[in-house]
Amino acid sequence: MYTVKSVGVLSVAKIMGLIYGCLGLIVAPVFLLIGVLGSLAGQQKTSFAGVFGIAFAVLMPVLYGVMGFICGALGGLLYNLFAKLVGGFELELDLRPADSLAPYPIVPPATPSI
């Protein structure tokens, strides 16, 4: 067993920011659709809901990314603090070479005898 004693706070923050930014891209069309439907459904037929929905859909990946970065940094800091107190994640690693992980046995070709 190997124990992860600490993590790089900035590396965790960058990865979490990118992951949450991608999640924002996935969720943004939902808000875009809600905004467009909201502008069409009202009695007054104002375009405020549509403009708000479009602006929020464009800003959502950025907002999600920033929040993911901040939460990743806080999570990394908390992990390092708690890992010092109670220990870190325990990992079991397979240290076999990558070429021995073939899905089927590799048999070398037969060499003709002379």
Summary of the structure (lengths in Angstrom):
residues: 114
radius of gyration: 25.3
end to end distance: 50.8
largest distance: 92.9
contacts: 274
relative contact order: 0.21
helix: 67%
strand: 5%
